[in-house]
Amino acid sequence: MATSNTKSRDGLKVLHASLFRMGTLSMAKAYRILGFKPFHALDDPERVNWVQLEKAAEATWPSVSDARPIPPFARKDWDELWGNEYDVVCETSGPFTLELLRAYPDAKVVIVQRDYGSWWPSFQSDVLDPLFRPFIGFQMFLAWHLAGFRAGHAMRKILFGFFNAKTKEEIEAHGRETYEKFFQDIKDNVPPERRLEYKMGSGWEPLCEFLGKAVPDVPFPSNEPEPHTEGLA
């Protein structure tokens, strides 16, 4: 699981404001080299607390289908999900960035925004399509009732809520508008001194200066292909 109650931490120190398929694997490696403890869910889906993540989606977007009546997450809930064990979370935390800003007002914010024209096809083929492939509903049923695995349920609720959609077609229709609003809302809510708009390929210097870390004597992690959502039923 992605959480631990065996020790107390100060919560998330860095909010990685980005979305799936935007270099999150490389950034997770970079944070680790800099001495942070990052979490990148799709490295190892079985380590994710999918049940708590599904609750986060329901609490954030109560209108999603089959959402239970769950109060908005407070700091203690985000700590249970991530903050008790990790310093920074890549990819699964992205859609919740505005909520995390309220929970962790002292955290620094690193924004990584990939151009929409190149990002959307990658997101669609590696995240969206696998979650809506034929017979996925039956596979999700088996995963939950035979293995207690809620990844598909959680991911669907996150995407439906984030894109304000009820179907895959509505997600696709709302894609660009949601993308643009997401990044604009972050910039509108985070003062310039608290945020870094990091461009992939910029190397260590801007990231290290912003986070107060020495520049490592190793190459910046390559932007390797990220794991996709096959197997998240």
N, C-alpha and C positions, 0 to 999 in steps of 0.2 A: 504494500500500500504506500501511497505517497505521503502519509502523515504519520506522526509519531507523537505520543503524549508522554514519553519517558523523560523529556528534558525541555526546559523552557528556553526560547530564543526571543529575540527582539522583533520578530516578524519580518516581513519582506523589506529588504533594504533598497532594492531596485525593482521598479515596475517596467517590465519589457512590453512596451505598447506597440504591438504588431499583430499580424494574423497568420494563420496557417499558411505554409508555403512561402514564407518571406525570409528565408535564411535563418530560421530559428535554431536549427541544429548547430550551425557554425557559431552562432551567438552563444548558445549554451556552452560550447567548448571554450569560447573566449572568456566567458565569465568564470569558468572553472580555473583556467590558467591564471586569472587575476586574483584568485583566492576566495571567490564566492562559492557558495554551494547552490548550484542551479538544478532545476528539474525540467526535463524535456520528456513529456509524457509518451510520445510515440516511439521513443527509444525502446521502451519496455511497457506496453499497455497494461500488463498484469500488475504493475506496481502502482497504478493510478487508483485513487479512491473514487471509483466511478459513481458509487451510490451518493457520496457527498457532493460530487460534481453535478450530478443530476439534480440534487436538491438546490444547489446554487443557481442552476438554470431556472428552476421553478420559482425560486424566490425573487430572481431578477426580472423574469418575464412571466408573470402569472397567467397570461393569456395563452401560453402554449398548450397544445392539446394534451389532455390527461394530466395537467399540472395539479398537484395537491396544494391546498392552501397553506403555504409556508411563509412566515414573516420574512421581510428583507434581511439578508445576511448582515450581521454585526461583525465587529473586529474579531470576536472570539470564534465565529464560524469560519472566517477566512483563515484564522490561525490554525484551526483544526484541519482545514483542507490543505494548506500550504505553509503558513507562517511559522508553525511550531518546529519545522524541520529545515526549511529552505530560505535562502536569501533572495532568490529571483526565480521566476517561473517563465518558461518560454512556451509559446503556442497556446496551450489550453487556457491560460489566464487572459489572453488578449481580448476576447469579447467582453470580459468583465472589467476592463481597465477603469472605466468611470467609477464603478463601485469600489474598486481597490484604491483609487485616489482618495476617497473619503475615509476608508479604513486605515490607510497608511499615509497620513498627510506629510510625513517627513521623508518619505522614500523619494529617491531620485528617479526620473522617468527617462528611459531611453526609447525613442521612437524610431522604428525601422519601417519605412514605407516603400514597398516595391511598386513600380509603375503598374497601373491597373491593366494596361493592354497585355503585358507579359504575365502578370500575376493570375488573372482570372482563368485562363485556360489551364494553368497548372493546378489551381485550387479545384477547378471543376473536375478534372480528370483523376486527381489523386485523393481528393477528400469528398467532394459532393457525390460524384457518380458511384463510388463504392458503397456509400451509405444508403443508396436508393437502387441498388442493383436488384434484378429479379430474385425473388424468394428470400430477400433479406429479412422480412418480417418473421418468417418461420425460423430462420437461423438465430435471430435475436431472441425469440421465444425459447429455443433450446439452450442458448448460451445462458440465459437467466435461470431457467428451471433446472438445468442439469449442472451448471457450473457456478451459478451466482454471479455472472458476469454481465454488467449493465453498460458496457461501453457504447454500444449502438444506441441505446435509449438516451444516454446522456448527450452524446454527440448530436443526435437529431434535435433534441430539445434546445441545445445551445444554438444550433444553426437556425432553427425556426424562430427562436426568440431574437437572436441578433439581427436577422434579416427581416423580422416582422412578417413572417410567412406561415402559411399552413401547409404548403405543398412544395415539392422541389421546383416546380415551375414558377412559383411565386418567389422563391429564393433567387432563381435566375433573373427574374424580372426586376428584383430590387437590388441586384448586385452592385452596380456602379453607385447608385444613390447611397446605399449603406456604407460602402467603402469610403466615399468622400465625406460623409457625415461623421463617421468614426474618427478619422484623423483630424478633421476640423474641430470636433468637440474636444479632443484631447488638447490641441493647441490653444483652444479658447479657455480651457480650465487649468492649464499648468503654466505658471509664469516662466519666462525665458530662462531665468537663472536656475530653475529646477529641472529643465528638460534639455535633452540632447537629441537633435534630429540627425541620426547617424545614417550615413550612406554606405551600403555594403561595398567593399572594395577600398574604403578609406584607410584601412590599416588600424594600427593600435593607437596612434597619437590622440585623435579626438576622444576616443572612448576612455583612455587612461587619464587624460587631463580632466575630463568631466567627473570620473569616479575617484580621482585622487590616488591613482595607482601608478607605479613605475612601469615603464614600457618593457615588456618581456623581451628576452633575447631569443625569441622563437618566431617563426612566421605566424601571421594571423591564420586561424583555422580556415581551411578551404571550404567553399560553399558546396559541399558534397550533396548529392541527391538525398532528400529527407525520406524517412519511412513514410508510407502513406497509410490510409485507413483500412486497407484490406485486413481482415481478421478482427475488426472491432465490433463484430456482431455481438 
